[in-house]
Amino acid sequence: MAPHESAEHVIGAMLSDILEDIGVDNGQLLVPPGTDNGMVRETVIVDAEDEAPVQRGSLVLLIGVRGRAALPGIRKLIPDYPAAVAVKGNEEDLDAVQEVLFPTGIGLISVSPAMNWGTLESIAKNRIQEPALSTDASTIIHRDLFAIAQTTATLTNGHVVIEDPANRVLAYSPASNDVDELRRLSILARRGPERYQKLLKESGVYKHLQAAEAPIHMEANPTEGLRERVAIGIHAGNRILGYIWLQEGKEPLAPNTDKLMVGAARHAAIELVRHRNEQSQALRRDRISSLLSGTPQIHSQAQSAGIDPSKPAALVLISAQGDDETAAGLQLRRGELANVASIHAAAYRPGAVVGAIGLEIAMILPDLDPIKSPPAINRLINVIVRDARVHLHCQVQAAVGPVVERLDALHGTLEHVRSVLKVLESTPSIHVASYADVETTVLTKELLELLASRTDLRHGGISVLCDMYPEFATTLLTYLEFFGDVNRCAEELAVHRNTVHYRLRRACEVAGIDLHSAEQRLLAHLQLRLWTHSEGRH
């Protein structure tokens, strides 16, 4: 760095960071740059026959030549002192180039013949233009990745390691006695053993992981002490951000492991990209709030999340209640619940958005089919609730909203979905419900709440009955609940039917009502239900 340049104003990236994004199968560092030459300020494509000088700190993509044939072009570049030169060819092809560059402090990258120069340039430029992560953001990203690793391990019955593109360990699930030697060494050294990495590269595993968003299975190798493994690449567009490795534990891997791995990779990609752009956990909450705000900013927020706001969407609210109701306990439980929901949601819809809203976890599912999606959503939410109940050891319930025609209409369902969740909280035996499932209960509850807030809508005589003669009021309510069946009413109250007749007559006298009037029966039924609700009677 020149003496007059301040580190605060330098735009660039470490060469090692660019190599991470390129991926081990696309580019290898054969000669490291000097200690004063590791920062890349710009990327330039240079034809081997060009004579124009390049700037110091450049990553030079030397085109038109391969292997040893690059030597003349390399020698012309040495006086300009670029950070590194990228040349197509393997390690053996570039032996002579390595010998020339090693004493100069200029790095050498061997590029796979299959790698497109334009793609490599785009990847490098993207990294150079990104702001560096602050210490706080780095701490948050590691915390989030460890949470993803732990949740994925729990759901799949295995052990998880998350690596960057250079195979450095970013996060892992807590180790136990059933991890094999490879996983133990990977965690201790913070990267996979070189021998094993070379074996994977030669077998084409990395090419598969970089080419597609699909898990690959590796059978157990008892002679090497290796258990069965599943791996998947973490993708963001045409960039590979890392890998997730899953090792089989004491129990067989879960039947839906592949689907969970896809969800974990998508969730990890979102976290890596978000934190790479210095966005914090607060953005997740802000995004959920914005998408449910009913304001014009919904469209910009949706587009930034890669969601088409004109397509159908649905809202789901999930709550978790456990023994630890302290502030720390609640926050921890919500965070763990959000991780479980995020992995499953990402597997179902890449554009799904999950975050906290109030005390609940909100899930927005975009790009839906109004006819086919509801059954699939119900299956998804039942799986999420089941896994959360098993692995978080708490009461988990979910309210599923209707599929609306457009994302910007989703805010109109929020209160309805919240009403469903309130009904579920008073009915622990029901774990998942839609508005249609409990519509009558929700509307009755809202009607009683309205009646409770409007004393002028209450009948004075019925109020006296409830306050002064609760036994008569209970009998009248039971009679109305059983459609006027005196025998069933007597059986329910464990009294003689003549006692029921007596209490009903006295109730009507005290309240001043006539049970032959449909309007008076309706009003009495509603007010008596309000009384039992407010008094906690059943």
N, C-alpha and C positions, 0 to 999 in steps of 0.2 A: 504494500500500500504506500502510495506517495506520501511524504511528510505533511503536505498541506491538506490531505483529505481526512475528514472526520468519519469515524466508523458509523456515526448516527445517520450520515447522509449517503452512505454507500448502498447502492442497489445491486444485489447480487445474491449468489447462493454458493454454498460449499460444493465442491465437485462431488463429494461423497453423497450429498443429498440428491444431486441430479442422477447419480448412478442408481440410487435407491428407486427413483421413479422409472428409470429405463428398464430395470429388471435384470436379474442375473443371466437370463438366457439371451438377452439382447445386447448387452454390453458388459465387458469385464475390464477392470483396471489392471493393466500389465505393468505399468511404471507409475508409481505415485508421484505427484508434483512435490516440489520443494515446500518446506514448512512456511515459506513466505508467499507461496503461489497457489494456495488451495481455493481461493475465492474466485468464482467465475462471474465477471461483470456483464458479458454479452456472449451470444452465440453467432458464429459466422460460418457460412458455407463457402469453401474455397476450392476452386478447381486446381488440380495439381500443376497446371501450366500457368496459373496466375502469377503475376509479379508484384501485385499490390501488397503493401505491408498490412499487418493486422495489429490491433491494439493489444497492449499488455493486459492480461487477465481474461483473454478471450478463450472460449472453447471452440476450437477449429474443427469443423467437419470436413475432412479432406476427401473430396469426391474424384471420380475418374480413374482411380488407381486402387489396387488391392495388394496386401502383403508387402513383400520386398520391393515391389515396383513403386511404393510410396517414398522410398528413400530420397530421391532428388527433391521432391516437394517438401519433405520434412526438413532437410538441410537449409532450404530457403527460409523456413519459418523460425528456425532457432534464434536468430538475432532479434526477432520481435518479442521473444519470451512470452508466448501465450501460456495460459494456465494448463491446457492440455490439448492434445490432438487426437481426434477419433478417426480410425482407419478400419475399413472392412477387412476381415481376415481372422484366422485363429491364432492361438499363441505361437504355434510352430511357424506359421507363415511370417510372423512379425518378429522373429528372433533378431534379425539384423537391425530392425528399427528400434527395438528395445536397447540394444547395445549403444546405439547412437544417442538416444534420449536420456538414458539413465544418469549420466553425469551432469546433465544440463539443468535439472530441476523442473523440466516440462513433463507433464503427465502423458501417458499413452493409454488410450482406450481401444480395445479390439471390439469391433461392432459385427454382429451377426450379419451375414450376407442377406438374410431375409428381412432385416430391419430397414424400413423406409426412412431415408434421410429427412424428409419433411416431417415425419412423425417424431423422429428424435429431436429435431430442432424445436418443434412445438412443445414437447415435454420439457426441454431445457429452458425455453423462454418462460414457460408458465412458472417454473420453480424460481427462476431468477427474479421475476416480477412480484413474487409473493412476499409479504412482510414476514419477518421472523417471528416465531412464537415467543411470547413473553414467558417468564418463569412461571407465572400464575397459570397461563394457558397450558403450558407443558404439564404442570401438576394435575390440572383438570383432565387432560386427555388421558394420562396414565391411569387416573382413578376410574374414568369411564371405561377404558379398555379392560382393566382388571375386572370391573363389574360384568362386562359382556363375557369375558372368559369364564368367570365363575358361574354365571347364569347358564351359559351354553353347556358347561360341564355338568351342571346339576340336571338339566333337562335331558341330556343324552346319556347319562350314567358313565361318562368318561372323564378324561383329563385334557385340558385345552392349553395350547400355547399360541399366542398371536405374534407374528413376526413382521418386520418391515421388508421391503423388497430386497434388501441386502442380507436377509436372514438373521437380523439382530432381533433378539426377543424384546417385545414391547410390553407384553403382559402374559400372565398365565394364571390358571386356577390353582388353588392351594394343593401342594403335592401330598401324597400319602404313600403308604408302604407298597402299593401295587403299581407304582410307576416304574417303567423299565429304565435301563441305564441310559438310553439315548435321551429320553426326556430329562432325566436328572442332570446329565451333562449339559444339555441345552440351557437349562435354567441357571446352572452354576456359572457357565461361561458366557451367558447372555447371547449365545448364538449356537446354531447346530454345529456338530463336529464336522470338520472339513471332509473327512473320508465319506461320511454319510451324504453330505451335500453334493459331492462329486458323483456318488452313486445315483442320486435322484436326478441330477442333471443329465447323466448319460442315459438314464432310462426314459427320459422324455416327460417326467412328471411335471416339471416346471413349465414346459411348453404347453401342456394340457391346462394347467392352472392359469396361465396367462392368456390363453386363447378363449376360454369360456367360463361362464359363471355356473359351473357345475362341479359337485364334489367328485373326488377320485378316491377309490378304496385301495389300500395296500394290505395284502395279507400278512398275517403274523409270520415271523421268521425265528422260530425257536432256537436255531443254531447261533443266531446273532443276539438272542435275548430280546427280540423285538415283538411287541404285541401288535394286534391289528390296528391300522391307522386309517383315518379319513382326513382328507385335506381339501381346502377350497381357496381360491384366490379372492382377494378383496379388490374389487374393481370400481373405478370412477371413470366412466366413458372409456377412452382407449388407454387409460393409465392403470397400471397395477400398483396398488397402495400397500400390498402386503399379503400375508397368507395366514390362514387359521388351520392349525393342526390339532386333530383330536385323536387321543390314544385310548383304546379300550381299557376299562378298569376291571374291577372284580366281577361286575355284572355285565351281561351282554349289552351292546349298544341299543338304545331305544329304537323301536321300529321306524319312527319318523325322523331318524337322525339326519338323513340327506336334506329334508325340508328345513330342519332346524339350522343346519349348517349354512344353507342359502340365506336364511333370515339373519343369522349371526354375521355373515359376511356383509350383507347390505347394511345392517345396523352399524357395524364397525366402519364401513366406508363413509356413512353419514357423519359419524363422530370424527373421523380423521380429516375429512374435508372441512367440516365445521370448525374444528380447532385450528386447522392449518390457516384458516381465514380469521383467526383470533376471535371466534364466536364462542360464547360461554353457554353454560347450562340455561342461563336466563333467556337466551334466544328461543329455546324450545318452548318455554312457557309463553313468551311473547308471541311466538308463531301461532300457537294454539289459540291464544286470546284474540289475535288479529283475525284468524280465519273464522272465528265465531262472533266477531264484533258487529257484523251487519253494515260495515262502513265500506267506502270505496277502496280502502287499502287491502281488502281481501284479495283483489285481483293481483296486485303487485306481490303480496306475500305468497299467493298460490304459485305464481310464475317463478318466484325465487326458489320455491320448494319443488319445482318441476311438475306442478299439478295443473291440469286444464280446468279453470274455474267454471267452464260452461258445461261440464259433464256431471252426471249424477254422483252423489256422495252420501255417506251416512255417518252419524256420530254414535259413539259408544262411550258410556261412562262406567268406570270400574272402581269399586271401593274395597278396602281391606280393613278389617277390624281384628285386633289381637289383644293379648293380655297387657302388653306394654303400651300404655296410652300417654307416656311422657312425650314432650316435644321431639326429643331425639329419636325415640322409638317410632313415632308416627312418621317422621321424615325418612328414617331408614327403611321402613316398610313400604312407603310410597315409592322410594327410589328402586327398591328391589322389584316391586310390582311393575313399575315402568319398564325395567329391563326385560322382564319376562314378556310383557305385552309387546314391546318393540321388536323383539326377535321374531315372534310369531307373526306380527303385523307386516313386517318387512318381507317375510317369506310369502305372505298372501298378496300384498300389493307393494311394489317398490316405492311408490309415492306416499305410503301411509305416514301420517304424522301422529306422534304420541308425546304427550306431555302432561304436566300437572295443571289442573284448574281447580282452585279451591282445595278441598281435601280429597278430591278424586283424581283418578288418572283418566284423561280424555284421549280418545283414539278417533282420528278422522280417516275414513277409508274412502279414497277418491276413485274416479273412473269406473263406476259400477254399472251393472246391467240391472235395471229396475225389476226384471222378472227373475233372472237366474241368480242374482247375488244374495238376496235375503237368506235362502237356506244355507249357502256357503258361509255367510257371515255368522249365522247361528252356530254352525259347526266350529268355526274358528274361535268364537268367544267361549264356547263350552270347553274347548281344549285349553285356552288361556286360563280360564277359571280353575279347571281341574289341576293344571300344572302349578298354578300359583298356590292353591290350597294345599297341595301335597308338599311343595318345596318351601313355602314360606310359613307353613303351619299356622294359618290364621283363616278367619272367615272372609271369603272373597265373593262378591256378588257383582253382576254386570247388568246394565240396562242398555238395550239395543234400540237405537232410534230408527225411524223409517228412512228408506232411500228417497232423497229429494231430487228434483230434476236438475238442480244446479248447485254448485258448491256455495254460492253466495246466498242460498236459501237455507243453509244449514243452521244458522243462528236461531231461526224460528222454531227449531225442534229442541233447543237446549233445555228450556223449562219443562217440557213434556218428559224428556229423558230423565231429568232430575226428579220429577214426580214419580217416575217408575222406580228409580233407585230408592226413594223414600219408602215406597210400598214394600220393596224387597227387604229393607232394613228391619221392618216389623214382621217379616215372614222369613226367618232364617233358613227354612227348608227349601226355599226356591233360590237357586243360584244364578240363573240367567232368565231374563224375561224381556219381551219387547213391549212397546206401548199397547199394541193390539191385545197382548196376553192379559194385561191388567187394566185395560181402559176403564171398565166399570168401577173398579176400586179407586183408581186415580180420580175420576170425576166425582165420585161420592165423597172422597176425602176433600177435594177442592170445594165442593158444595158445603160441607160441614164447616170448613175453615171460613167460608164467606158468611155463613150463618153465625159463627162465633164472633165475627168482627162487626156484625150488625144486630145490636140488641133490639132495634126497632122492628126486626123481622120475627121476633119471638112472641108466642102466645103467653099472656100473663098468667092464665089459669094453669097451663102446663108447667110453667116455671115454679109456681107455688107447689104443685104436685111433686115435682122433683125435689124441691128443697125440704118440704114438710112431711111428705109421705113416700119415702123411697121404696118401701115394700110394694105399695100400690103401683108406683111408676114402673118398677121392674116387672111386675105381673102384666101390666098393659103392654110394655115393649115385647115381652115374650109372646103374648097373644098375637100381636101384630106380626112378629117374625114368623110365626107358624100359621099365617094366613087365616087367623080366627079359629083354629082348631083347639077347642077347649081341652080335649083329652090329652093331646100332645103337650099343651101348655102345662097341664097339671103334672104330667109325667116328668117334664123337664124341671119343674120347681119342686117336685116331690111333695105335692099337697093334693088334697081331695078336689075333684072338679067343682064341688059346691063352693069351696074356698076361692077358687078362681072366679066363679060368677060373682061372689060377694066383693072381692077386691076390684073387679072390673067396674061393678056398679058404683062403688065408692070413688074409684079413680075418675070416672066420668062426672060424678057430682062435684068433686073438689076442683077439677079442671074446667068444668062447665063446657064439656064437649059432647057431641053425639056421634057414636061410632057408626051410625047408619050413613053419615055424610062422608063421601070419598075425600073431599078436600080436607075435612077435619082429621080424618085418619092419616092422610099424607103428612099434614103439618105435625100431628102428634108423633108420628114415626120418626120424622127428621129430627125434631127437637129432643126426643128421648134418646136417639142415637148420639146426638151432640152431647147430651148429658153423660151418657156412659163413656164417651170418648174423653171428655174433659175430666171426669172423675176417675178415670182409669178402671172403670168397671167392665166386666166381660159377660 
